[in-house]
């Protein structure tokens, strides 16, 4: 499917929002891209890099006549932003976002964009990175990556297809599922690993001999803990936004870890090897896919 | 310090042992390298690649006249190997190893190399990798890497200096500590992360929707779980060999994780952010060192 967006308004022209703009431009799938953000320096950089065509200084000017509005800001800023844009949205303007959690964004839309729900389609591009800012944006970021859309009960088909086409034009594999399922999946494969990595690094950092410990940490530790270098504020918000699902995952992980502790206490070589072997097989199969 | 080894006997010519040979040859620090191993195909490859100069088919022939014997085999094979070489060791032959745990190797030496303890110096090069076999060996593997030596109470100074010089000739940073301290440090920064990664991947692999979960896992998950692709047999042995220290780490991690669960249950944003922030700061500082 080809799509064309005459005017795209991006709130938050960082890695995520900026890369959407670059990808759509490369695909000749967008006319004008207007950027809005809290950092003027970042917007100036985005303009200079050709990511956006114009800076809008008010929400009204940004959404005026826009086919699509992309909210690519931290979830913590989403409510205020929705309140700001709501009065200015056109009848046909489609609203989507790029947040890492979806039940909370859906609830905010229900609350703050009540008159526009048929045009709202929450989404989550799976392409995080520790880098941020417009300078990190690149056209290929979404190539072959997953984007999950979690339509509201009220979302209409035209809006859903518009957002799907936008991401497909960026090269992404688009799937669709209920927000609850999305949040459960990402609690398992993303939010839990982040929390586990943060917990390990903090445990070590608080020790008296932390410097010695870190000085002997090697490449396995480096990879395992890379995600503990992620933004604390962002991950605090994600953890809280997806609290129930994440608590469920933590509890299941605690049960699994306790089984390992019991096996090791009992010197149960077979149980340890069986677990390690199942994990290794699954990990190798996954990495080869 | 310059060193010269006239004859080096390597038991286990894989990534670890093979890379020692290549590094010493590149540094012109070794005369003849003799290789012994269970796989003839691997030894033939090592010979062809110039890693070893000769294949020995008996332990006696291998250690005959050797200045240094390097035991680079899995810890599980160490006892049998020590029994095999013990009758053939010369009075001046220095014996070292490359195992990931050190109290167990020290105990095996005390038991099986009792007549040679002054010449025994256990060691651990911190340069693991998931690849293995002679073909994976490379001269630069130890460049700038840590090697920890854990001398026995009986180890003499000449043997210690010989082993230290060997690793320095490979480009490694050599340090020295008691085996108990070594095992505690690596329980924290290596063995625990491996166990945590295996536990997560296994937990996911056992679920009914494992395929769906893995299909949405992205780069953060890939890095976090890379070490779960390591050899199950090797890590079973490491976990058992370092059982007490690893159990201690698991218990401390369980306590830390429980604190995170409590903070999240209580929606304690400040506690979550404080932990994430301490971890991020420590992780970023470490990665910049």
Interface residues (C-beta under 8 A of the other chain):
Chain A: X126 X127 X128 X129 X145 X146 X148 X185 X186 X188 X189 X190 X192 X193 X194 X195 X196 X197 X198 X199 X200 X201 X202 X203 X204 X205 X206 X210 X212 X213 X214 X215 X216 X217 X218 X219 X220 X221 X222 X223 X224 X225 X226 X227 X228 X229 X230 X231 X232 X233 X235 X236 X239 X240 X243 X246 X247 X250 X251 X252 X253 X254 X256 X257 X258 X260 X261 X264 X265 X267 X269 X272 X273 X275 X276 X277 X278 X279 X280 X281 X282 X283 X284 X286 X287 X289
Chain B: X126 X127 X128 X129 X145 X146 X148 X185 X186 X188 X189 X190 X192 X193 X194 X195 X196 X197 X198 X199 X200 X201 X202 X203 X204 X205 X206 X210 X212 X213 X214 X215 X216 X217 X218 X219 X220 X221 X222 X223 X224 X225 X226 X227 X228 X229 X230 X231 X232 X233 X235 X236 X239 X240 X243 X246 X247 X250 X251 X252 X253 X254 X256 X257 X258 X260 X261 X264 X265 X267 X269 X272 X273 X275 X276 X277 X278 X279 X280 X281 X282 X283 X284 X286 X287 X289
